Amino acid sequence: MLSYLRPAISMVVIFTGLCGLAYPLALTGAAQAVMPAQANGSLVRQGDVVVGSALIGQAFSSDRYFWPRPSATGGSAYNGLASSGTNLAPTSQKLSDQTAAAVAAWRDAGGTGDVPADAVTSSGSGLDPDISPENALSQVERIAKARDMQTGDVASLVNAQVQPRLFGVIGEPRINVLQLNMALDSVGAPR
């Protein structure tokens, strides 16, 4: 019986060492060597202080800042431990009610014109850090008023933060809300 167990135990130990230790350590080392910022979470710093990640949205609610997409994480907004979509079907009455309430809140907050879809719907993960340029531009008037700035200056800041499609064809133009708000603070310090 020992002659059957010894090879099995040896294989478990060998493959645990290879797949559980050597492979993850090799990938971690390669990631740290090739893309250290991404391997460490794409952290956004302001000086020496980490203020967030470029990959996870944050809940900005002040009129003085650009607002992100609604978060679908429930409880506390942008909770990475609760990442998920709403999983509600397009025919769901609950989704329809949530969207109608979000549109009403957007209009109450001073939104004008057509409602950008990403201003009232959450992303698939519920953690999306980006908004569309249309969403950002729809918030310019509110922010300019709250910060006592010219709308043209705020709009120029938005246009400077637009990230184009990858290779000109993949994805949509987008703006990282955290980086936009940091740029906004650097131009007009918050009161």
C-alpha positions, 0 to 999 in steps of 0.5 A, a space after each residue: 500500500 505504501 508503494 501506491 501512496 508514496 507517488 501520490 503524495 509526492 505528486 501532490 507535494 510537487 504540483 503544490 510547489 509548482 502551481 501553488 508557489 513557483 508559478 504565482 511567485 514567477 507571475 508576481 515577479 514578472 508583473 512587478 518588473 514589467 508593469 509595477 504600477 498596475 501590479 500594485 493596484 493602479 494607485 493614484 497619489 497626491 504627493 505621498 498620499 494614496 487617494 484612490 485607484 484608477 480602476 475603482 470608482 469613488 463616491 463623490 456627492 458634493 456639488 463641487 465635484 463631478 459625480 461618478 456613475 451610480 454604484 450597484 454594490 449596495 450598502 456603501 457605494 463602490 465597495 469592492 467586496 460587493 462588486 456586482 451588477 444589478 442583474 435586473 432584466 430590461 423588463 424589470 419594474 424594479 430597474 425601471 423604477 430605479 432608473 426613473 428615480 435616478 433621472 429625477 434626482 439628476 434633473 433635481 441636481 441641475 442636470 440639463 438636456 438629454 440625460 446621459 445613460 451612464 449618469 443614471 445606470 450602474 456599470 456591470 461591476 458597479 465599480 466603474 471609475 469612468 464616465 462619458 464626456 457627455 456625462 461630465 459636460 452635463 455637470 459643468 454648469 453645476 460645478 462652475 456655479 458651486 465653485 464660482 468658476 467660468 463654465 468655459 474653464 470647467 468645460 476646458 478641464 473636462 475636454 483635457 481629461 478625455 481618454 480616447 478609444 484604445 487604438 482609435 477603435 476599442 471602447 468609448 471615449 471616457 473620463 476618470 472621475 477621480 483624476 478629473 476631480 483632482 485636476 479640478 482641485 488643482 485649478 480651483 482649490 476647494 472652499 
